Amino acid sequence: MNRYMPITGVDCTPATLLIDTEAPLDVLFETADYRIRTVTQLLENIAFRSDISSDTLVLSDLCKMLTIALRDGCDVMDVIGRRLRALAAE
């Protein structure tokens, strides 16, 4: 695994948003946890509000924004999984 891995969805070359795959596991976990929990909390707030009236464009933009944060968190969790599997194989 390369030391710096570009996050999913970045089509630029060279990529500018990278994950340090050699960062301490607790730091990687906190990074992923923050992004995934942020998305979860916002979605829970939206789901439990019955009075939301918004147009499709606003909801579409909101979904795109949440997808970016969730994808970042999943990318970091992927790095954690790879690192843990490598440790288990040793």
PyMOL Python script that loads the backbone (N, CA, C, O; Angstrom):
from pymol import cmd

cmd.read_pdbstr("""\
ATOM      1  N   MET A   1       0.856  -1.181   0.000  1.00  0.00           N
ATOM      2  CA  MET A   1       0.000   0.000   0.000  1.00  0.00           C
ATOM      3  C   MET A   1       0.896   1.236   0.000  1.00  0.00           C
ATOM      4  O   MET A   1       1.831   1.341   0.795  1.00  0.00           O
ATOM      5  N   ASN A   2       0.598   2.165  -0.900  1.00  0.00           N
ATOM      6  CA  ASN A   2       1.350   3.419  -0.937  1.00  0.00           C
ATOM      7  C   ASN A   2       1.101   4.220   0.326  1.00  0.00           C
ATOM      8  O   ASN A   2       0.036   4.115   0.936  1.00  0.00           O
ATOM      9  N   ARG A   3       2.090   5.027   0.722  1.00  0.00           N
ATOM     10  CA  ARG A   3       1.950   5.813   1.950  1.00  0.00           C
ATOM     11  C   ARG A   3       0.781   6.792   1.841  1.00  0.00           C
ATOM     12  O   ARG A   3       0.002   6.919   2.786  1.00  0.00           O
ATOM     13  N   TYR A   4       0.644   7.475   0.726  1.00  0.00           N
ATOM     14  CA  TYR A   4      -0.415   8.465   0.561  1.00  0.00           C
ATOM     15  C   TYR A   4      -1.398   7.972  -0.490  1.00  0.00           C
ATOM     16  O   TYR A   4      -1.025   7.735  -1.639  1.00  0.00           O
ATOM     17  N   MET A   5      -2.642   7.822  -0.092  1.00  0.00           N
ATOM     18  CA  MET A   5      -3.687   7.305  -0.967  1.00  0.00           C
ATOM     19  C   MET A   5      -4.699   8.420  -1.240  1.00  0.00           C
ATOM     20  O   MET A   5      -5.215   9.024  -0.299  1.00  0.00           O
ATOM     21  N   PRO A   6      -4.988   8.699  -2.505  1.00  0.00           N
ATOM     22  CA  PRO A   6      -5.992   9.737  -2.789  1.00  0.00           C
ATOM     23  C   PRO A   6      -7.382   9.267  -2.358  1.00  0.00           C
ATOM     24  O   PRO A   6      -7.707   8.083  -2.449  1.00  0.00           O
ATOM     25  N   ILE A   7      -8.189  10.210  -1.890  1.00  0.00           N
ATOM     26  CA  ILE A   7      -9.554   9.854  -1.524  1.00  0.00           C
ATOM     27  C   ILE A   7     -10.351   9.576  -2.787  1.00  0.00           C
ATOM     28  O   ILE A   7     -10.028  10.085  -3.860  1.00  0.00           O
ATOM     29  N   THR A   8     -11.382   8.775  -2.656  1.00  0.00           N
ATOM     30  CA  THR A   8     -12.242   8.420  -3.786  1.00  0.00           C
ATOM     31  C   THR A   8     -12.934   9.673  -4.308  1.00  0.00           C
ATOM     32  O   THR A   8     -13.320  10.556  -3.543  1.00  0.00           O
ATOM     33  N   GLY A   9     -13.077   9.726  -5.603  1.00  0.00           N
ATOM     34  CA  GLY A   9     -13.817  10.832  -6.206  1.00  0.00           C
ATOM     35  C   GLY A   9     -12.950  11.987  -6.638  1.00  0.00           C
ATOM     36  O   GLY A   9     -13.451  12.940  -7.236  1.00  0.00           O
ATOM     37  N   VAL A  10     -11.653  11.931  -6.352  1.00  0.00           N
ATOM     38  CA  VAL A  10     -10.760  12.995  -6.790  1.00  0.00           C
ATOM     39  C   VAL A  10     -10.173  12.574  -8.120  1.00  0.00           C
ATOM     40  O   VAL A  10      -9.425  11.599  -8.196  1.00  0.00           O
ATOM     41  N   ASP A  11     -10.510  13.306  -9.165  1.00  0.00           N
ATOM     42  CA  ASP A  11     -10.064  12.950 -10.505  1.00  0.00           C
ATOM     43  C   ASP A  11      -8.862  13.759 -10.969  1.00  0.00           C
ATOM     44  O   ASP A  11      -8.449  13.653 -12.124  1.00  0.00           O
ATOM     45  N   CYS A  12      -8.300  14.568 -10.075  1.00  0.00           N
ATOM     46  CA  CYS A  12      -7.167  15.416 -10.447  1.00  0.00           C
ATOM     47  C   CYS A  12      -5.870  14.609 -10.419  1.00  0.00           C
ATOM     48  O   CYS A  12      -5.717  13.678  -9.628  1.00  0.00           O
ATOM     49  N   THR A  13      -4.951  14.983 -11.290  1.00  0.00           N
ATOM     50  CA  THR A  13      -3.625  14.388 -11.258  1.00  0.00           C
ATOM     51  C   THR A  13      -2.618  15.513 -11.198  1.00  0.00           C
ATOM     52  O   THR A  13      -2.575  16.321 -12.127  1.00  0.00           O
ATOM     53  N   PRO A  14      -1.829  15.612 -10.192  1.00  0.00           N
ATOM     54  CA  PRO A  14      -1.796  14.739  -9.019  1.00  0.00           C
ATOM     55  C   PRO A  14      -2.932  15.078  -8.062  1.00  0.00           C
ATOM     56  O   PRO A  14      -3.413  16.211  -8.023  1.00  0.00           O
ATOM     57  N   ALA A  15      -3.355  14.076  -7.291  1.00  0.00           N
ATOM     58  CA  ALA A  15      -4.414  14.278  -6.306  1.00  0.00           C
ATOM     59  C   ALA A  15      -3.896  15.174  -5.183  1.00  0.00           C
ATOM     60  O   ALA A  15      -2.723  15.111  -4.815  1.00  0.00           O
ATOM     61  N   THR A  16      -4.774  15.998  -4.652  1.00  0.00           N
ATOM     62  CA  THR A  16      -4.362  16.910  -3.581  1.00  0.00           C
ATOM     63  C   THR A  16      -4.946  16.526  -2.230  1.00  0.00           C
ATOM     64  O   THR A  16      -4.443  16.973  -1.199  1.00  0.00           O
ATOM     65  N   LEU A  17      -5.986  15.715  -2.208  1.00  0.00           N
ATOM     66  CA  LEU A  17      -6.571  15.258  -0.951  1.00  0.00           C
ATOM     67  C   LEU A  17      -6.169  13.803  -0.752  1.00  0.00           C
ATOM     68  O   LEU A  17      -6.621  12.913  -1.472  1.00  0.00           O
ATOM     69  N   LEU A  18      -5.314  13.579   0.235  1.00  0.00           N
ATOM     70  CA  LEU A  18      -4.706  12.270   0.421  1.00  0.00           C
ATOM     71  C   LEU A  18      -4.900  11.768   1.840  1.00  0.00           C
ATOM     72  O   LEU A  18      -5.054  12.550   2.779  1.00  0.00           O
ATOM     73  N   ILE A  19      -4.889  10.448   1.978  1.00  0.00           N
ATOM     74  CA  ILE A  19      -4.924   9.802   3.284  1.00  0.00           C
ATOM     75  C   ILE A  19      -3.520   9.264   3.553  1.00  0.00           C
ATOM     76  O   ILE A  19      -2.948   8.567   2.715  1.00  0.00           O
ATOM     77  N   ASP A  20      -2.972   9.585   4.710  1.00  0.00           N
ATOM     78  CA  ASP A  20      -1.676   9.045   5.118  1.00  0.00           C
ATOM     79  C   ASP A  20      -1.918   7.643   5.664  1.00  0.00           C
ATOM     80  O   ASP A  20      -2.372   7.489   6.798  1.00  0.00           O
ATOM     81  N   THR A  21      -1.620   6.637   4.876  1.00  0.00           N
ATOM     82  CA  THR A  21      -1.924   5.259   5.269  1.00  0.00           C
ATOM     83  C   THR A  21      -1.044   4.771   6.411  1.00  0.00           C
ATOM     84  O   THR A  21      -1.304   3.711   6.981  1.00  0.00           O
ATOM     85  N   GLU A  22      -0.003   5.533   6.754  1.00  0.00           N
ATOM     86  CA  GLU A  22       0.874   5.154   7.851  1.00  0.00           C
ATOM     87  C   GLU A  22       0.598   5.955   9.123  1.00  0.00           C
ATOM     88  O   GLU A  22       1.336   5.839  10.102  1.00  0.00           O
ATOM     89  N   ALA A  23      -0.454   6.760   9.112  1.00  0.00           N
ATOM     90  CA  ALA A  23      -0.826   7.507  10.316  1.00  0.00           C
ATOM     91  C   ALA A  23      -1.223   6.508  11.409  1.00  0.00           C
ATOM     92  O   ALA A  23      -1.646   5.394  11.100  1.00  0.00           O
ATOM     93  N   PRO A  24      -1.092   6.894  12.675  1.00  0.00           N
ATOM     94  CA  PRO A  24      -1.501   5.984  13.750  1.00  0.00           C
ATOM     95  C   PRO A  24      -2.973   5.566  13.584  1.00  0.00           C
ATOM     96  O   PRO A  24      -3.810   6.361  13.157  1.00  0.00           O
ATOM     97  N   LEU A  25      -3.264   4.317  13.926  1.00  0.00           N
ATOM     98  CA  LEU A  25      -4.618   3.791  13.755  1.00  0.00           C
ATOM     99  C   LEU A  25      -5.658   4.617  14.505  1.00  0.00           C
ATOM    100  O   LEU A  25      -6.764   4.812  14.003  1.00  0.00           O
ATOM    101  N   ASP A  26      -5.321   5.105  15.704  1.00  0.00           N
ATOM    102  CA  ASP A  26      -6.309   5.885  16.453  1.00  0.00           C
ATOM    103  C   ASP A  26      -6.629   7.205  15.755  1.00  0.00           C
ATOM    104  O   ASP A  26      -7.760   7.688  15.826  1.00  0.00           O
ATOM    105  N   VAL A  27      -5.644   7.786  15.085  1.00  0.00           N
ATOM    106  CA  VAL A  27      -5.873   9.031  14.342  1.00  0.00           C
ATOM    107  C   VAL A  27      -6.742   8.754  13.118  1.00  0.00           C
ATOM    108  O   VAL A  27      -7.665   9.512  12.819  1.00  0.00           O
ATOM    109  N   LEU A  28      -6.442   7.667  12.417  1.00  0.00           N
ATOM    110  CA  LEU A  28      -7.274   7.292  11.271  1.00  0.00           C
ATOM    111  C   LEU A  28      -8.706   7.028  11.714  1.00  0.00           C
ATOM    112  O   LEU A  28      -9.654   7.456  11.055  1.00  0.00           O
ATOM    113  N   PHE A  29      -8.861   6.323  12.832  1.00  0.00           N
ATOM    114  CA  PHE A  29     -10.200   6.013  13.338  1.00  0.00           C
ATOM    115  C   PHE A  29     -10.967   7.292  13.682  1.00  0.00           C
ATOM    116  O   PHE A  29     -12.133   7.433  13.314  1.00  0.00           O
ATOM    117  N   GLU A  30     -10.320   8.218  14.382  1.00  0.00           N
ATOM    118  CA  GLU A  30     -10.988   9.475  14.751  1.00  0.00           C
ATOM    119  C   GLU A  30     -11.413  10.255  13.511  1.00  0.00           C
ATOM    120  O   GLU A  30     -12.476  10.875  13.497  1.00  0.00           O
ATOM    121  N   THR A  31     -10.584  10.224  12.474  1.00  0.00           N
ATOM    122  CA  THR A  31     -10.905  10.920  11.224  1.00  0.00           C
ATOM    123  C   THR A  31     -12.148  10.318  10.576  1.00  0.00           C
ATOM    124  O   THR A  31     -13.070  11.040  10.194  1.00  0.00           O
ATOM    125  N   ALA A  32     -12.168   8.995  10.454  1.00  0.00           N
ATOM    126  CA  ALA A  32     -13.318   8.315   9.850  1.00  0.00           C
ATOM    127  C   ALA A  32     -14.561   8.498  10.711  1.00  0.00           C
ATOM    128  O   ALA A  32     -15.643   8.789  10.202  1.00  0.00           O
ATOM    129  N   ASP A  33     -14.399   8.327  12.008  1.00  0.00           N
ATOM    130  CA  ASP A  33     -15.517   8.438  12.943  1.00  0.00           C
ATOM    131  C   ASP A  33     -16.176   9.809  12.856  1.00  0.00           C
ATOM    132  O   ASP A  33     -17.402   9.907  12.825  1.00  0.00           O
ATOM    133  N   TYR A  34     -15.376  10.861  12.816  1.00  0.00           N
ATOM    134  CA  TYR A  34     -15.907  12.221  12.753  1.00  0.00           C
ATOM    135  C   TYR A  34     -16.762  12.420  11.505  1.00  0.00           C
ATOM    136  O   TYR A  34     -17.865  12.962  11.585  1.00  0.00           O
ATOM    137  N   ARG A  35     -16.259  11.987  10.363  1.00  0.00           N
ATOM    138  CA  ARG A  35     -16.994  12.185   9.121  1.00  0.00           C
ATOM    139  C   ARG A  35     -18.276  11.362   9.073  1.00  0.00           C
ATOM    140  O   ARG A  35     -19.327  11.870   8.680  1.00  0.00           O
ATOM    141  N   ILE A  36     -18.195  10.107   9.467  1.00  0.00           N
ATOM    142  CA  ILE A  36     -19.374   9.239   9.422  1.00  0.00           C
ATOM    143  C   ILE A  36     -20.422   9.689  10.432  1.00  0.00           C
ATOM    144  O   ILE A  36     -21.611   9.697  10.113  1.00  0.00           O
ATOM    145  N   ARG A  37     -20.014  10.061  11.632  1.00  0.00           N
ATOM    146  CA  ARG A  37     -20.981  10.532  12.639  1.00  0.00           C
ATOM    147  C   ARG A  37     -21.632  11.854  12.244  1.00  0.00           C
ATOM    148  O   ARG A  37     -22.812  12.069  12.523  1.00  0.00           O
ATOM    149  N   THR A  38     -20.882  12.734  11.603  1.00  0.00           N
ATOM    150  CA  THR A  38     -21.451  14.001  11.146  1.00  0.00           C
ATOM    151  C   THR A  38     -22.578  13.750  10.152  1.00  0.00           C
ATOM    152  O   THR A  38     -23.650  14.346  10.258  1.00  0.00           O
ATOM    153  N   VAL A  39     -22.336  12.871   9.193  1.00  0.00           N
ATOM    154  CA  VAL A  39     -23.364  12.533   8.207  1.00  0.00           C
ATOM    155  C   VAL A  39     -24.560  11.893   8.896  1.00  0.00           C
ATOM    156  O   VAL A  39     -25.706  12.241   8.614  1.00  0.00           O
ATOM    157  N   THR A  40     -24.292  10.961   9.795  1.00  0.00           N
ATOM    158  CA  THR A  40     -25.363  10.256  10.510  1.00  0.00           C
ATOM    159  C   THR A  40     -26.232  11.227  11.298  1.00  0.00           C
ATOM    160  O   THR A  40     -27.458  11.141  11.248  1.00  0.00           O
ATOM    161  N   GLN A  41     -25.610  12.148  12.025  1.00  0.00           N
ATOM    162  CA  GLN A  41     -26.375  13.101  12.837  1.00  0.00           C
ATOM    163  C   GLN A  41     -27.250  13.999  11.972  1.00  0.00           C
ATOM    164  O   GLN A  41     -28.405  14.259  12.311  1.00  0.00           O
ATOM    165  N   LEU A  42     -26.712  14.463  10.877  1.00  0.00           N
ATOM    166  CA  LEU A  42     -27.505  15.325   9.996  1.00  0.00           C
ATOM    167  C   LEU A  42     -28.668  14.557   9.379  1.00  0.00           C
ATOM    168  O   LEU A  42     -29.786  15.068   9.310  1.00  0.00           O
ATOM    169  N   LEU A  43     -28.404  13.330   8.931  1.00  0.00           N
ATOM    170  CA  LEU A  43     -29.490  12.525   8.356  1.00  0.00           C
ATOM    171  C   LEU A  43     -30.561  12.202   9.393  1.00  0.00           C
ATOM    172  O   LEU A  43     -31.748  12.182   9.068  1.00  0.00           O
ATOM    173  N   GLU A  44     -30.155  11.948  10.639  1.00  0.00           N
ATOM    174  CA  GLU A  44     -31.138  11.698  11.698  1.00  0.00           C
ATOM    175  C   GLU A  44     -31.984  12.935  11.951  1.00  0.00           C
ATOM    176  O   GLU A  44     -33.196  12.831  12.141  1.00  0.00           O
ATOM    177  N   ASN A  45     -31.356  14.101  11.955  1.00  0.00           N
ATOM    178  CA  ASN A  45     -32.119  15.343  12.143  1.00  0.00           C
ATOM    179  C   ASN A  45     -33.146  15.528  11.046  1.00  0.00           C
ATOM    180  O   ASN A  45     -34.286  15.908  11.312  1.00  0.00           O
ATOM    181  N   ILE A  46     -32.747  15.263   9.815  1.00  0.00           N
ATOM    182  CA  ILE A  46     -33.672  15.411   8.689  1.00  0.00           C
ATOM    183  C   ILE A  46     -34.783  14.371   8.766  1.00  0.00           C
ATOM    184  O   ILE A  46     -35.949  14.689   8.533  1.00  0.00           O
ATOM    185  N   ALA A  47     -34.428  13.129   9.092  1.00  0.00           N
ATOM    186  CA  ALA A  47     -35.403  12.033   9.117  1.00  0.00           C
ATOM    187  C   ALA A  47     -36.485  12.238  10.173  1.00  0.00           C
ATOM    188  O   ALA A  47     -37.627  11.827   9.969  1.00  0.00           O
ATOM    189  N   PHE A  48     -36.149  12.858  11.283  1.00  0.00           N
ATOM    190  CA  PHE A  48     -37.115  12.994  12.373  1.00  0.00           C
ATOM    191  C   PHE A  48     -37.850  14.328  12.369  1.00  0.00           C
ATOM    192  O   PHE A  48     -38.589  14.630  13.305  1.00  0.00           O
ATOM    193  N   ARG A  49     -37.656  15.120  11.331  1.00  0.00           N
ATOM    194  CA  ARG A  49     -38.398  16.376  11.203  1.00  0.00           C
ATOM    195  C   ARG A  49     -39.493  16.196  10.171  1.00  0.00           C
ATOM    196  O   ARG A  49     -39.225  15.885   9.010  1.00  0.00           O
ATOM    197  N   SER A  50     -40.694  16.389  10.589  1.00  0.00           N
ATOM    198  CA  SER A  50     -41.815  16.196   9.663  1.00  0.00           C
ATOM    199  C   SER A  50     -42.164  17.469   8.897  1.00  0.00           C
ATOM    200  O   SER A  50     -42.911  17.416   7.920  1.00  0.00           O
ATOM    201  N   ASP A  51     -41.640  18.593   9.322  1.00  0.00           N
ATOM    202  CA  ASP A  51     -42.031  19.858   8.704  1.00  0.00           C
ATOM    203  C   ASP A  51     -41.029  20.366   7.668  1.00  0.00           C
ATOM    204  O   ASP A  51     -41.070  21.539   7.296  1.00  0.00           O
ATOM    205  N   ILE A  52     -40.129  19.499   7.200  1.00  0.00           N
ATOM    206  CA  ILE A  52     -39.161  19.939   6.196  1.00  0.00           C
ATOM    207  C   ILE A  52     -39.850  20.044   4.840  1.00  0.00           C
ATOM    208  O   ILE A  52     -40.435  19.086   4.333  1.00  0.00           O
ATOM    209  N   SER A  53     -39.761  21.216   4.288  1.00  0.00           N
ATOM    210  CA  SER A  53     -40.260  21.392   2.924  1.00  0.00           C
ATOM    211  C   SER A  53     -39.151  22.090   2.157  1.00  0.00           C
ATOM    212  O   SER A  53     -38.851  23.260   2.395  1.00  0.00           O
ATOM    213  N   SER A  54     -38.567  21.377   1.261  1.00  0.00           N
ATOM    214  CA  SER A  54     -37.460  21.922   0.494  1.00  0.00           C
ATOM    215  C   SER A  54     -37.569  21.422  -0.934  1.00  0.00           C
ATOM    216  O   SER A  54     -38.119  20.351  -1.194  1.00  0.00           O
ATOM    217  N   ASP A  55     -37.049  22.196  -1.836  1.00  0.00           N
ATOM    218  CA  ASP A  55     -37.136  21.767  -3.229  1.00  0.00           C
ATOM    219  C   ASP A  55     -36.101  20.685  -3.536  1.00  0.00           C
ATOM    220  O   ASP A  55     -35.159  20.467  -2.773  1.00  0.00           O
ATOM    221  N   THR A  56     -36.293  20.037  -4.631  1.00  0.00           N
ATOM    222  CA  THR A  56     -35.460  18.910  -5.027  1.00  0.00           C
ATOM    223  C   THR A  56     -34.014  19.315  -5.213  1.00  0.00           C
ATOM    224  O   THR A  56     -33.115  18.544  -4.876  1.00  0.00           O
ATOM    225  N   LEU A  57     -33.767  20.491  -5.735  1.00  0.00           N
ATOM    226  CA  LEU A  57     -32.401  20.946  -5.968  1.00  0.00           C
ATOM    227  C   LEU A  57     -31.634  21.074  -4.661  1.00  0.00           C
ATOM    228  O   LEU A  57     -30.478  20.660  -4.584  1.00  0.00           O
ATOM    229  N   VAL A  58     -32.254  21.639  -3.635  1.00  0.00           N
ATOM    230  CA  VAL A  58     -31.596  21.791  -2.334  1.00  0.00           C
ATOM    231  C   VAL A  58     -31.297  20.418  -1.738  1.00  0.00           C
ATOM    232  O   VAL A  58     -30.200  20.189  -1.227  1.00  0.00           O
ATOM    233  N   LEU A  59     -32.260  19.509  -1.800  1.00  0.00           N
ATOM    234  CA  LEU A  59     -32.042  18.171  -1.261  1.00  0.00           C
ATOM    235  C   LEU A  59     -30.960  17.436  -2.052  1.00  0.00           C
ATOM    236  O   LEU A  59     -30.169  16.697  -1.468  1.00  0.00           O
ATOM    237  N   SER A  60     -30.914  17.624  -3.344  1.00  0.00           N
ATOM    238  CA  SER A  60     -29.883  16.997  -4.170  1.00  0.00           C
ATOM    239  C   SER A  60     -28.497  17.508  -3.784  1.00  0.00           C
ATOM    240  O   SER A  60     -27.560  16.722  -3.650  1.00  0.00           O
ATOM    241  N   ASP A  61     -28.367  18.815  -3.606  1.00  0.00           N
ATOM    242  CA  ASP A  61     -27.087  19.392  -3.183  1.00  0.00           C
ATOM    243  C   ASP A  61     -26.679  18.889  -1.804  1.00  0.00           C
ATOM    244  O   ASP A  61     -25.507  18.593  -1.570  1.00  0.00           O
ATOM    245  N   LEU A  62     -27.633  18.794  -0.901  1.00  0.00           N
ATOM    246  CA  LEU A  62     -27.356  18.296   0.447  1.00  0.00           C
ATOM    247  C   LEU A  62     -26.868  16.845   0.387  1.00  0.00           C
ATOM    248  O   LEU A  62     -25.926  16.474   1.087  1.00  0.00           O
ATOM    249  N   CYS A  63     -27.501  16.046  -0.435  1.00  0.00           N
ATOM    250  CA  CYS A  63     -27.096  14.640  -0.583  1.00  0.00           C
ATOM    251  C   CYS A  63     -25.686  14.520  -1.149  1.00  0.00           C
ATOM    252  O   CYS A  63     -24.918  13.661  -0.718  1.00  0.00           O
ATOM    253  N   LYS A  64     -25.341  15.371  -2.106  1.00  0.00           N
ATOM    254  CA  LYS A  64     -23.985  15.356  -2.664  1.00  0.00           C
ATOM    255  C   LYS A  64     -22.957  15.695  -1.593  1.00  0.00           C
ATOM    256  O   LYS A  64     -21.905  15.060  -1.516  1.00  0.00           O
ATOM    257  N   MET A  65     -23.258  16.696  -0.767  1.00  0.00           N
ATOM    258  CA  MET A  65     -22.347  17.100   0.289  1.00  0.00           C
ATOM    259  C   MET A  65     -22.158  15.969   1.306  1.00  0.00           C
ATOM    260  O   MET A  65     -21.036  15.692   1.730  1.00  0.00           O
ATOM    261  N   LEU A  66     -23.247  15.329   1.687  1.00  0.00           N
ATOM    262  CA  LEU A  66     -23.167  14.235   2.651  1.00  0.00           C
ATOM    263  C   LEU A  66     -22.423  13.039   2.075  1.00  0.00           C
ATOM    264  O   LEU A  66     -21.705  12.344   2.794  1.00  0.00           O
ATOM    265  N   THR A  67     -22.591  12.801   0.792  1.00  0.00           N
ATOM    266  CA  THR A  67     -21.902  11.688   0.138  1.00  0.00           C
ATOM    267  C   THR A  67     -20.392  11.875   0.190  1.00  0.00           C
ATOM    268  O   THR A  67     -19.662  10.907   0.400  1.00  0.00           O
ATOM    269  N   ILE A  68     -19.916  13.088   0.006  1.00  0.00           N
ATOM    270  CA  ILE A  68     -18.479  13.357   0.054  1.00  0.00           C
ATOM    271  C   ILE A  68     -17.926  13.009   1.430  1.00  0.00           C
ATOM    272  O   ILE A  68     -16.926  12.299   1.531  1.00  0.00           O
ATOM    273  N   ALA A  69     -18.561  13.500   2.488  1.00  0.00           N
ATOM    274  CA  ALA A  69     -18.080  13.220   3.840  1.00  0.00           C
ATOM    275  C   ALA A  69     -18.154  11.728   4.162  1.00  0.00           C
ATOM    276  O   ALA A  69     -17.242  11.183   4.783  1.00  0.00           O
ATOM    277  N   LEU A  70     -19.218  11.076   3.749  1.00  0.00           N
ATOM    278  CA  LEU A  70     -19.373   9.645   4.011  1.00  0.00           C
ATOM    279  C   LEU A  70     -18.336   8.839   3.231  1.00  0.00           C
ATOM    280  O   LEU A  70     -17.763   7.891   3.768  1.00  0.00           O
ATOM    281  N   ARG A  71     -18.091   9.200   1.990  1.00  0.00           N
ATOM    282  CA  ARG A  71     -17.095   8.504   1.178  1.00  0.00           C
ATOM    283  C   ARG A  71     -15.702   8.664   1.783  1.00  0.00           C
ATOM    284  O   ARG A  71     -14.927   7.708   1.816  1.00  0.00           O
ATOM    285  N   ASP A  72     -15.378   9.873   2.265  1.00  0.00           N
ATOM    286  CA  ASP A  72     -14.080  10.097   2.916  1.00  0.00           C
ATOM    287  C   ASP A  72     -13.926   9.175   4.124  1.00  0.00           C
ATOM    288  O   ASP A  72     -12.885   8.543   4.305  1.00  0.00           O
ATOM    289  N   GLY A  73     -14.966   9.106   4.939  1.00  0.00           N
ATOM    290  CA  GLY A  73     -14.920   8.238   6.115  1.00  0.00           C
ATOM    291  C   GLY A  73     -14.751   6.779   5.742  1.00  0.00           C
ATOM    292  O   GLY A  73     -13.999   6.055   6.394  1.00  0.00           O
ATOM    293  N   CYS A  74     -15.434   6.343   4.710  1.00  0.00           N
ATOM    294  CA  CYS A  74     -15.316   4.948   4.252  1.00  0.00           C
ATOM    295  C   CYS A  74     -13.925   4.672   3.692  1.00  0.00           C
ATOM    296  O   CYS A  74     -13.386   3.585   3.899  1.00  0.00           O
ATOM    297  N   ASP A  75     -13.336   5.630   2.989  1.00  0.00           N
ATOM    298  CA  ASP A  75     -11.977   5.461   2.481  1.00  0.00           C
ATOM    299  C   ASP A  75     -10.990   5.269   3.634  1.00  0.00           C
ATOM    300  O   ASP A  75     -10.109   4.412   3.568  1.00  0.00           O
ATOM    301  N   VAL A  76     -11.142   6.066   4.684  1.00  0.00           N
ATOM    302  CA  VAL A  76     -10.248   5.935   5.838  1.00  0.00           C
ATOM    303  C   VAL A  76     -10.490   4.594   6.539  1.00  0.00           C
ATOM    304  O   VAL A  76      -9.538   3.948   6.977  1.00  0.00           O
ATOM    305  N   MET A  77     -11.747   4.173   6.648  1.00  0.00           N
ATOM    306  CA  MET A  77     -12.033   2.864   7.244  1.00  0.00           C
ATOM    307  C   MET A  77     -11.409   1.746   6.417  1.00  0.00           C
ATOM    308  O   MET A  77     -10.977   0.740   6.979  1.00  0.00           O
ATOM    309  N   ASP A  78     -11.352   1.898   5.103  1.00  0.00           N
ATOM    310  CA  ASP A  78     -10.704   0.920   4.238  1.00  0.00           C
ATOM    311  C   ASP A  78      -9.220   0.806   4.573  1.00  0.00           C
ATOM    312  O   ASP A  78      -8.678  -0.297   4.635  1.00  0.00           O
ATOM    313  N   VAL A  79      -8.564   1.944   4.787  1.00  0.00           N
ATOM    314  CA  VAL A  79      -7.147   1.940   5.170  1.00  0.00           C
ATOM    315  C   VAL A  79      -6.975   1.232   6.513  1.00  0.00           C
ATOM    316  O   VAL A  79      -6.055   0.430   6.677  1.00  0.00           O
ATOM    317  N   ILE A  80      -7.846   1.520   7.466  1.00  0.00           N
ATOM    318  CA  ILE A  80      -7.775   0.866   8.775  1.00  0.00           C
ATOM    319  C   ILE A  80      -7.917  -0.642   8.613  1.00  0.00           C
ATOM    320  O   ILE A  80      -7.158  -1.404   9.212  1.00  0.00           O
ATOM    321  N   GLY A  81      -8.877  -1.073   7.813  1.00  0.00           N
ATOM    322  CA  GLY A  81      -9.085  -2.500   7.585  1.00  0.00           C
ATOM    323  C   GLY A  81      -7.860  -3.171   6.983  1.00  0.00           C
ATOM    324  O   GLY A  81      -7.469  -4.257   7.409  1.00  0.00           O
ATOM    325  N   ARG A  82      -7.264  -2.531   6.004  1.00  0.00           N
ATOM    326  CA  ARG A  82      -6.054  -3.089   5.381  1.00  0.00           C
ATOM    327  C   ARG A  82      -4.926  -3.215   6.398  1.00  0.00           C
ATOM    328  O   ARG A  82      -4.221  -4.223   6.442  1.00  0.00           O
ATOM    329  N   ARG A  83      -4.766  -2.163   7.222  1.00  0.00           N
ATOM    330  CA  ARG A  83      -3.702  -2.186   8.229  1.00  0.00           C
ATOM    331  C   ARG A  83      -3.940  -3.282   9.254  1.00  0.00           C
ATOM    332  O   ARG A  83      -3.004  -3.986   9.634  1.00  0.00           O
ATOM    333  N   LEU A  84      -5.176  -3.436   9.706  1.00  0.00           N
ATOM    334  CA  LEU A  84      -5.489  -4.460  10.703  1.00  0.00           C
ATOM    335  C   LEU A  84      -5.306  -5.869  10.124  1.00  0.00           C
ATOM    336  O   LEU A  84      -4.807  -6.760  10.810  1.00  0.00           O
ATOM    337  N   ARG A  85      -5.704  -6.069   8.876  1.00  0.00           N
ATOM    338  CA  ARG A  85      -5.501  -7.378   8.243  1.00  0.00           C
ATOM    339  C   ARG A  85      -4.027  -7.699   8.102  1.00  0.00           C
ATOM    340  O   ARG A  85      -3.620  -8.848   8.277  1.00  0.00           O
ATOM    341  N   ALA A  86      -3.213  -6.681   7.782  1.00  0.00           N
ATOM    342  CA  ALA A  86      -1.767  -6.884   7.667  1.00  0.00           C
ATOM    343  C   ALA A  86      -1.170  -7.243   9.031  1.00  0.00           C
ATOM    344  O   ALA A  86      -0.293  -8.103   9.117  1.00  0.00           O
ATOM    345  N   LEU A  87      -1.643  -6.588  10.093  1.00  0.00           N
ATOM    346  CA  LEU A  87      -1.164  -6.906  11.442  1.00  0.00           C
ATOM    347  C   LEU A  87      -1.567  -8.326  11.838  1.00  0.00           C
ATOM    348  O   LEU A  87      -0.779  -9.042  12.456  1.00  0.00           O
ATOM    349  N   ALA A  88      -2.758  -8.728  11.495  1.00  0.00           N
ATOM    350  CA  ALA A  88      -3.236 -10.067  11.845  1.00  0.00           C
ATOM    351  C   ALA A  88      -2.470 -11.153  11.095  1.00  0.00           C
ATOM    352  O   ALA A  88      -2.302 -12.265  11.597  1.00  0.00           O
ATOM    353  N   ALA A  89      -2.009 -10.825   9.898  1.00  0.00           N
ATOM    354  CA  ALA A  89      -1.276 -11.799   9.085  1.00  0.00           C
ATOM    355  C   ALA A  89       0.151 -12.011   9.570  1.00  0.00           C
ATOM    356  O   ALA A  89       0.782 -13.013   9.236  1.00  0.00           O
ATOM    357  N   GLU A  90       0.659 -11.068  10.359  1.00  0.00           N
ATOM    358  CA  GLU A  90       2.050 -11.174  10.842  1.00  0.00           C
ATOM    359  C   GLU A  90       2.197 -12.240  11.910  1.00  0.00           C
ATOM    360  O   GLU A  90       3.297 -12.456  12.419  1.00  0.00           O
TER     361      GLU A  90
END
""", "prot")
cmd.dss("prot")
cmd.show_as("cartoon", "prot")
cmd.util.cbc("prot")
cmd.orient("prot")
